[in-house]
C-alpha cells in the first residue's frame, strides 16, 4: 500500500491543473487513512482500485484524451466523488436531508436547480388508494419520495461555488492560467513513444488544448446565487456562444 500511495502522489503531483492536484491529493490521503484498518478481502479490492487509478492518472499526464477529460471532470465536480461532495445533503443548503421514516425536505436552492434543468415530472403525485382500493399506506411514502428525489439529484448538475465557477470561466477564455506543478512534467518524447490504447494516442497538450477542455467542463457547470432584490435563488450557467473563439494560430488535433 505504501508503494502505491507514493505512486499515486507522484502522478497527482504532475497534473497540469492545480484544482485537480489539490482535490486528488486530499482525496487520496483521506481514502488511505480511512482504509488503513480494512479487512483483508476489502484491502485486495482497494489495492486493485488504486492500481487502476494510477494507470488513469498516468495516461492523463501523457495526454490521452479520454483519461485526461475523466480526471478533469472528477476534479471539477462533474462526475465521481467530487460531485457527491458538492451535492452532499449534510454540507449545504442545496438538497434534502431526511431520516428513512420521515418525508424529505427540498430546499429553495434545490428547487431552483431542478426547475432550471427542466426535469420531467418534478412533482410526485401519490394516489389516494392502492390497487386493492384501500387508502395508500403512509409507511411507504418516505421510500417513494426518497427514490423520486434521488432521480432529481441524478438529473441535476452539481453547482460549483461562485468563485470557482468564475475562475473556470477565466481558464476557459484564456484570461487566467492554472498554477504549474512543482514536480517536473513527463517529457514529451516519452509521451510520443507511448503506444495507442483503444485507438487513442497521447496528445501533446498546448494552451489551446487546455482551453478546449476547460470549455467542455464549463458547458456542464452551473452556480447558484441568491438574488436579494427578487428574494429567490437563481442558476448561473455559461452560454457556449458567449465564449471567445480560440485562436487558430496554434496547431491542435485534440
C-alpha positions in Angstrom: 0.0 0.0 0.0 2.8 2.5 0.8 4.4 1.9 -2.7 1.0 2.5 -4.4 0.3 5.5 -2.2 3.6 7.2 -3.3 3.0 6.3 -6.9 -0.4 8.0 -6.7 1.1 11.1 -5.2 3.8 11.2 -7.9 1.2 11.1 -10.7 -1.0 13.6 -8.9 2.0 16.0 -8.4 2.5 16.4 -12.2 -1.2 17.1 -13.1 -1.4 20.4 -15.1 -4.5 21.7 -13.3 -3.9 22.9 -9.8 -7.6 22.3 -8.8 -7.2 18.7 -9.8 -3.9 18.4 -7.9 -5.3 19.8 -4.7 -8.5 17.8 -4.8 -7.0 14.4 -5.7 -4.2 14.8 -3.2 -6.6 15.4 -0.2 -8.9 12.7 -1.6 -6.2 10.1 -1.8 -4.9 10.9 1.7 -8.3 10.6 3.2 -9.1 7.3 1.4 -5.8 5.7 2.6 -6.4 7.0 6.2 -10.0 5.6 6.3 -8.9 2.2 4.7 -6.0 1.7 7.0 -7.8 -0.9 9.1 -9.8 -2.6 6.3 -10.3 -6.3 6.2 -8.1 -8.5 4.0 -10.8 -9.1 1.4 -11.7 -5.4 1.2 -8.0 -4.4 1.1 -7.4 -6.6 -2.0 -10.3 -4.7 -3.8 -8.9 -1.3 -2.7 -5.4 -2.1 -4.0 -6.8 -3.2 -7.4 -8.8 0.1 -7.5 -5.6 2.0 -6.6 -3.7 0.4 -9.5 -6.5 1.4 -11.9 -6.3 4.9 -10.6 -2.6 5.1 -11.1 -3.0 3.9 -14.7 -5.7 6.5 -15.4 -3.6 9.4 -13.9 -0.5 8.2 -15.8 -2.4 8.2 -19.1 -3.9 11.6 -18.3 -0.5 13.0 -17.7 0.7 11.5 -21.0 -2.1 13.3 -22.9 -4.6 10.5 -23.6 -7.8 12.4 -24.3 -10.4 10.2 -22.5 -8.4 9.6 -19.3 -7.5 13.3 -19.1 -11.1 14.5 -19.6 -12.2 12.0 -17.0 -9.7 13.2 -14.4 -10.6 16.8 -15.1 -14.4 16.2 -14.8 -13.9 14.4 -11.5 -11.8 17.2 -10.1 -14.3 19.9 -11.1 -17.3 18.0 -9.7 -19.0 16.9 -12.9 -18.7 13.2 -12.0 -17.5 11.0 -9.3 -16.7 11.7 -5.6 -16.4 15.5 -6.0 -19.9 15.7 -7.5 -21.2 13.8 -4.4 -19.4 16.3 -2.1 -21.0 19.2 -3.9 -24.4 17.6 -3.7 -23.9 16.4 -0.2 -27.2 16.6 1.9 -25.3 17.4 5.1 -22.9 20.1 3.9 -25.0 22.8 2.2 -28.4 24.4 1.6 -29.0 22.7 -1.7 -30.7 19.5 -1.1 -32.8 17.4 1.2 -32.0 15.7 4.4 -34.3 13.2 6.0 -34.4 10.0 8.1 -35.8 7.0 6.4 -39.1 7.2 8.3 -39.8 10.9 7.5 -40.7 12.7 4.3 -37.8 14.5 2.7 -37.5 18.3 2.6 -36.5 20.0 -0.7 -34.9 23.4 -0.2 -35.4 26.5 -2.3 -31.9 26.4 -3.9 -32.5 22.8 -5.0 -36.0 23.7 -6.3 -34.4 26.4 -8.5 -31.8 24.0 -9.8 -34.5 21.3 -10.6 -36.6 24.0 -12.3 -33.6 25.2 -14.4 -32.8 21.6 -15.5 -36.4 21.2 -16.5 -36.6 17.6 -15.2 -39.6 15.6 -16.4 -42.3 15.1 -13.8 -40.5 17.1 -10.9 -43.6 16.7 -8.7 -44.6 13.3 -7.4 -48.3 12.5 -7.3 -49.3 9.9 -4.8 -52.6 8.1 -5.5 -55.3 8.2 -2.8 -55.9 4.5 -3.0 -53.8 1.4 -3.8 -54.6 -1.4 -6.2 -56.8 -3.1 -3.6 -58.9 0.1 -3.4 -57.7 0.8 0.1 -56.0 4.0 1.4 -52.5 4.3 0.3 -50.2 3.2 3.2 -48.2 6.1 4.6 -45.4 3.9 5.7 -44.4 3.6 2.0 -44.2 7.3 1.4 -40.6 8.0 2.7 -39.1 5.4 0.4 -41.1 6.5 -2.6 -40.2 10.2 -2.1 -36.6 9.2 -1.5 -36.4 7.4 -4.8 -38.0 10.3 -6.5 -35.6 12.9 -5.1 -32.6 10.6 -5.9 -33.8 10.8 -9.6 -33.9 14.6 -9.3 -30.4 14.7 -7.9 -29.1 12.4 -10.6 -30.6 14.7 -13.3 -29.3 17.9 -11.8 -25.7 19.2 -12.2 -23.7 19.8 -9.1 -23.4 23.6 -8.5 -19.9 24.9 -8.2 -19.1 27.6 -5.6 -19.4 31.0 -7.4 -15.7 31.9 -7.1 -14.7 28.5 -8.6 -17.2 29.0 -11.4 -15.9 32.4 -12.2 -12.3 31.1 -12.2 -13.4 28.3 -14.6 -14.7 30.9 -17.0 -11.4 32.7 -16.9 -9.5 29.5 -17.6 -11.8 28.6 -20.5 -11.3 32.0 -22.1 -7.5 32.1 -21.5 -7.7 35.1 -19.2 -6.0 33.0 -16.4 -3.7 30.1 -16.5 -3.6 27.2 -13.9 -0.7 27.2 -11.4 2.1 25.0 -12.7 3.1 21.9 -10.8 6.3 21.8 -8.7 7.2 18.4 -10.0 8.8 18.0 -13.4 6.2 17.1 -16.1 6.7 13.9 -18.2 8.9 14.5 -21.2 7.1 15.0 -24.4 9.5 12.4 -26.1 8.3 9.8 -23.6 4.7 10.6 -24.4 5.3 10.2 -28.1 6.8 6.8 -27.6 3.6 5.6 -25.9 1.6 3.1 -28.0 -2.0 3.7 -28.9 -4.6 2.3 -26.4 -8.1 1.6 -27.6 -7.5 3.6 -30.7 -6.2 6.6 -28.8 -2.8 8.1 -29.0 -1.1 10.5 -26.4 -1.5 14.2 -27.3 1.0 16.9 -26.6 -1.2 19.4 -24.7 -0.9 23.1 -25.6 -2.6 26.1 -24.2 -5.3 25.8 -26.8 -5.9 22.2 -25.9 -6.4 23.1 -22.2 -8.8 25.9 -23.1 -10.9 23.4 -25.0 -11.0 21.1 -22.0 -12.0 23.9 -19.7 -14.7 25.0 -22.1 -16.1 21.4 -22.1 -16.2 21.4 -18.3 -17.7 24.9 -18.2 -20.5 23.9 -20.6 -21.6 21.3 -18.0 -21.2 23.5 -14.9 -23.5 25.9 -13.1 -23.5 28.0 -10.0 -26.3 29.0 -7.5 -26.6 32.6 -6.3 -29.2 34.3 -4.1 -30.9 37.3 -5.7 -31.7 39.6 -2.8 -33.9 42.1 -4.6 -36.1 39.3 -6.0 -35.7 37.1 -2.9 -35.1 34.0 -4.9 -32.3 31.6 -5.9 -31.0 31.7 -9.4 -28.9 29.4 -11.5 -25.9 30.9 -13.4 -24.7 29.0 -16.5 -22.3 29.8 -19.3 -23.7 30.3 -22.8 -21.4 28.3 -25.2 -21.9 31.0 -27.8 -20.6 33.7 -25.4 -17.2 32.1 -25.1 -14.5 33.8 -27.2 -13.2 31.9 -30.2 -9.9 30.1 -29.8 -7.1 31.4 -31.9 -6.2 29.3 -34.9 -2.5 30.1 -34.7 -1.8 27.0 -32.6 -2.0 23.6 -34.3 -4.1 21.3 -32.2 -5.6 17.9 -33.0 -7.1 17.2 -29.6 
